[in-house]
Every structure is written in structure tokens, then in C-alpha cells.
């Protein structure tokens, strides 16, 4: 690392300007947080809408379950966006000091892009599992072979989650 005195004026100004461009990340942070909040609101609407539907037609349990699973899916995607927003802010701009006051919260323990990617991947896998179960609930099983495929797919997802947790 060169000292300021060892650099030319042009090199110092260029590197200072280059380093300042990292603040463009704030756009991604702001919009990912806005998108997350939007998904949380829409997920809550899905829950309310599902509850209203079951109150109108108590026999239609599948609509309630499907709506709630859809809301969980939206919440999980919102969580991905929150983790992404917080993570890139911490990596490129500054540590979120107020979050460090509560030592029980470890969501921001991100030291590099690989850790951020791993946290996001784990939540995305959960989103995929929830989406899978939402689709499975809407399917009609006519033959034992279809039920076997269903059981095998659940086993595959469970085994995949086991391997991720083991890693």
C-alpha cells in the first residue's frame, strides 16, 4: 500500500473517484429493501384473502392451504432480498453499527461475497421447496405410480436439504 505522498496527484484522484463509485450499491440496497417490504405486504394480503375465502366456503381447505403457502413463499423471497440488501451494504459501504448492538442477531455476520451467496442460496432453496409443495397440493393423484413419484420427489428434496446442512 502506497502512502499518499508516494502517489501522483492524478493517481490519487483517480483512485479516490474509483473508490467512491461503490456508493452506487446504495441503489441496489434501497430497491431490494423496497421490494422486500412490498413482498411482505403482498404476502400478508394473501393470508387475509385466504382467510376470507375459507370463511365464505369452509369446505375449501385447499384454497386456504395454497394461499398460506403462497404467502410463505413471498415472505421467504422478501427475506432473500433483505439479506441481499443488508449484505451488500455491509460489504461495500459500511457496517450497520446499530445492528451490532444486539449480539443475538447474527444475520449480518457476512465477511465476504461467498458468505452472502451461501446465505441467499439457503433461503432460495427453501423458497423452491415451498413452491414445490404448493404445486404438489394442487395436483391430482390418480395412480399409485404418481404417488410414488410424489414420495420420491419429497425424499429428493429432503436429502438435498440434508446435504446442504451437512456442508
Helices and strands as residue ranges (DSSP letters): G 4-6, H 9-20, G 21-24, H 25-56, H 61-92, H 97-100, H 113-138, H 144-166
